[in-house]
Amino acid sequence: MKRISLLGPGTYTEESAHHYLGRDAFDYVNYKLIADVFESTVNGVTDYSVIPIENTFEGSVSLHVDWLVHNVDLPIQAEWVYPISINLLRLPGGLGGSDELEAACGAIRKIYSHGVTLAQCQQFLRTHLPDVELEPVGSNGEAARMVRELGDPAAAALAPLGAGALYGLETLAAGVQDHQNNFTRFVLIGHEKPQLKETADRKTTILVTLPEDFPGALHQVLSAFAWRRINLSKIESRPTKKKLGSYYFYIDIEASMDSVLLPAALQEIEAIGCQVRLMGCYPTFSYGTETAKV
Ligand SMILES: O=C(O)C(=O)C[C@]1(C(=O)O)C=C[C@@H](O)C=C1
């Protein structure tokens, strides 16, 4: 059975992977830190890694995109989008009583959660828990585990309901994210093409580095897609980390490398002196309509 590394247990990453790939079709290997998730696939301990790369409100998870670009050479093999509903969890029977949210919140002194999750609940925290200490941890599953292990009734976690069930925590408030249509995009990376549903739409991700001192180079890159009517779903500049002011463009394209038009567009971009790195051509799955199971 193929092995998949991810942040877990009790994380949104795990929930999303079970939803799209199935619980039993793969052997899931849990790690506490995203660096270890990446490295397990680089070192051949696992075949694939699942990486959260973008959130509706927070935008790109820069740390993860940078790992994908600078530290590893693992193609993207699939992507999916999963809804993120965030819950305030604590030890059962904590101080203040769980029926009165304000009273119960008044008894909380410290909240553990992933940094991205804390950022998605800023308004809720300002309104209900303005004075609590916020402690970012490696994953939301880890946050729930710590609340259980500490045994401190004044501690709480912002995490998935599944983490509460796993560690026996009670839900003080459900769906506390600031925006209701909160989704995160995950990618599956690894060397081998996985066996997934063939009917899904395909996307291609490339990195483009522009030639130096070439006025209008980005305009020419974009026009190579525009006149062929190829749709881009994302373009983002990130530092190359080589020198100040030097950037590459991370581009998601709604087309497959199997089409006639996309390889021609990439050739045109290379011909003007840009460097193009193919990050993957892969099926994309959206929530509610389909899963990736064969
Ligand atoms: O800690 C988790 O639950 C994760 O799956 C990680 C992660 C992330 O790294 O972005 C995934 C999705 C959520 O938007 C917040 C956190």
The ligand as a MOL file (V3000), in Angstrom:
LIG
                    3D

  0  0  0     0  0            999 V3000
M  V30 BEGIN CTAB
M  V30 COUNTS 16 16 0 0 0
M  V30 BEGIN ATOM
M  V30 1 O -2.9880 22.1020 11.5830 0
M  V30 2 C -3.8100 21.6620 10.7820 0
M  V30 3 O -4.9370 21.2630 11.1140 0
M  V30 4 C -3.4700 21.6450 9.3680 0
M  V30 5 O -3.9590 20.8270 8.6580 0
M  V30 6 C -2.5150 22.7080 8.8570 0
M  V30 7 C -3.1880 23.9100 8.2250 0
M  V30 8 C -2.1070 24.7700 7.4590 0
M  V30 9 O -0.9340 24.5240 7.5920 0
M  V30 10 O -2.5000 25.6800 6.7440 0
M  V30 11 C -4.1920 23.4600 7.2450 0
M  V30 12 C -5.3870 24.0670 7.0590 0
M  V30 13 C -5.9010 25.1280 7.9470 0
M  V30 14 O -6.2710 26.2250 7.1490 0
M  V30 15 C -4.9130 25.5020 8.9710 0
M  V30 16 C -3.7800 24.8020 9.1980 0
M  V30 END ATOM
M  V30 BEGIN BOND
M  V30 1 2 1 2
M  V30 2 1 2 3
M  V30 3 1 2 4
M  V30 4 2 4 5
M  V30 5 1 4 6
M  V30 6 1 6 7
M  V30 7 1 7 8
M  V30 8 1 7 11
M  V30 9 1 7 16
M  V30 10 2 8 9
M  V30 11 1 8 10
M  V30 12 2 11 12
M  V30 13 1 12 13
M  V30 14 1 13 14
M  V30 15 1 13 15
M  V30 16 2 15 16
M  V30 END BOND
M  V30 END CTAB
M  END
